[in-house]
């Protein structure tokens, strides 16, 4: 799950496993596998960075002491 900001400064959490595409049109549009689209404030590179960070954290497993 990644934190994003819809246009208008509304924060939400998105299941990044459902992302099909991320486009700059010039606003950033995240399209999910079910066809739902979200316009977000973050640039494409930031959305990609957050997805990669999330997936790395998931595949790394729990940290010591958790």
C-alpha positions as CSV (number, residue, x, y, z in Angstrom):
1,X,0.0,0.0,0.0
2,X,1.3,3.5,-0.9
3,X,0.2,6.9,0.3
4,X,-0.8,9.3,-2.5
5,X,-2.5,12.7,-2.7
6,X,-5.5,13.3,-4.9
7,X,-5.9,16.6,-6.6
8,X,-7.3,19.0,-4.0
9,X,-4.9,17.7,-1.2
10,X,-7.0,14.6,-0.2
11,X,-4.6,11.9,1.1
12,X,-5.5,8.2,0.4
13,X,-3.8,4.8,0.5
14,X,-3.7,2.7,-2.7
15,X,-3.0,-1.0,-3.1
16,X,-0.1,-0.7,-5.5
17,X,-0.5,-4.3,-6.6
18,X,-3.6,-3.1,-8.6
19,X,-1.7,-0.4,-10.6
20,X,-1.9,-1.0,-14.4
21,X,-0.4,2.3,-15.6
22,X,0.9,5.6,-14.4
23,X,0.8,8.4,-16.9
24,X,1.6,12.1,-17.1
25,X,-1.2,13.9,-19.0
26,X,0.2,16.5,-17.7
27,X,-1.5,15.6,-14.4
28,X,-0.4,12.2,-13.1
29,X,-3.1,9.6,-13.7
30,X,-2.9,6.2,-12.0
31,X,-5.1,3.5,-13.7
32,X,-5.9,0.4,-11.9
33,X,-6.5,-3.1,-13.3
34,X,-10.3,-2.6,-12.8
35,X,-10.3,0.6,-14.9
36,X,-10.6,3.0,-12.0
37,X,-8.5,6.1,-12.5
38,X,-7.1,8.5,-9.9
39,X,-5.5,11.9,-10.6
40,X,-2.8,12.5,-8.1
41,X,-0.5,15.4,-7.2
42,X,2.7,13.3,-7.1
43,X,4.7,13.1,-10.3
44,X,5.1,9.8,-12.1
45,X,8.6,9.3,-10.9
46,X,7.5,9.7,-7.3
47,X,4.7,7.2,-7.7
48,X,7.1,4.7,-9.2
49,X,9.6,5.3,-6.3
50,X,6.9,4.6,-3.7
51,X,5.8,1.4,-5.4
52,X,9.4,0.2,-5.6
53,X,10.0,1.1,-1.9
54,X,6.8,-0.7,-0.9
55,X,7.7,-3.9,-2.8
56,X,11.3,-3.9,-1.4
57,X,9.9,-3.6,2.1
58,X,7.4,-6.5,1.5
59,X,10.0,-8.8,0.0
60,X,12.5,-8.0,2.7
61,X,10.2,-9.3,5.4
62,X,9.9,-8.1,8.9
63,X,12.8,-6.3,10.5
64,X,14.5,-7.7,13.6
65,X,12.4,-7.2,16.7
66,X,9.1,-6.9,14.8
